[in-house]
Amino acid sequence: MGTLGCVPAYDRFFIDGIKKHKVTTQEYSLKSVLRLAKFYEEHNDRLEKARRGMRTEDLTYPQMNLLDMGFWQVGFEGS
C-alpha cells in the first residue's frame, strides 16, 4: 500500500518519525490513518506547497506518500 501512496508503509523509520512528533499511533490501523489525514489537513498549506514541487513528469505524489517520505526522513535522521 505504501508503494501506491494510499497509506504510509509503516516501516521502522516512518514509525520513528511519527513517534518523535507524536502524530499518531505506531501501528497500521484506521485510527492511525485518520490521524494522519487530520495532520495533513491541519498543515495543508505547507504540505501542498511541498507536494506541488514533487512531480514525476505530469504526476504529483499522493498526499500519504508525501507524509510517508517526510516522516521516514525524520526517523532516519534520528537514528
N, C-alpha and C positions, 0 to 999 in steps of 0.2 A: 504494500500500500504506500509506503514511503517513496518508492520509485515513481509512482504515478502522481505524487503530490497531493493526494486527497487526505492523508494523515501523516504525521511525522513517523519516522522509523522507530522511535523509542529505543534507540541503541544507547550504549554506555555514555557517550559524550553528550548526546541530547538530554538524557536524564540528569547528568551532572549540571548542565546549563539551566534546566528548569528548576532544579533543586536550589542552585545558587541564588536565583532570583525569585524563588517561591511563587512561581507562576501557576502551577497545577500539581496534581498528584503525579507520582512517578510511574504509575502503571497505565497500560493502554486500556482505557475504558471510555464509555460515553461521557461520564462526568469530566474526565481529563480533557477530552477533545472539545467539549463545550466550553471549558475554562480557557482553552487556547483560543477558541473563536472569540470569546469575550475579550481576552487580552488583545487580540488583533483589532477588534472594534475600538477599544479604548486608545489604541496607538495607531489608528488607521492612517492619519495624515503622514506620519513619518514612514510607516511601513509601505504605504502605497508609493510614496516618492522613491523609496529604495527599489521596490519591485518593478516600477516602470523602467528603471535603469538596468534591469537584469533581463535582457531579451536574448533569445537564440533565434536568429533570423526574424521571423514575424511572430514568434510565440513568446508570450510573457510567462514567467514562472508562476505556478499556482501559489496562493496565499499560504497554505500549510507548508509548502516546500520552502518558502522563504523563512518561516519560523523554524523549520527543521534545520536548515543550514545555519541560521543565526545562533540558535541555542546549541547546536553541535559545536560551533566555533568557540562559544563561551566555555563550554565544558572541556573542549580540547585544550584551550589556553590555560584553564585552571588546573589541569592535571600535571 
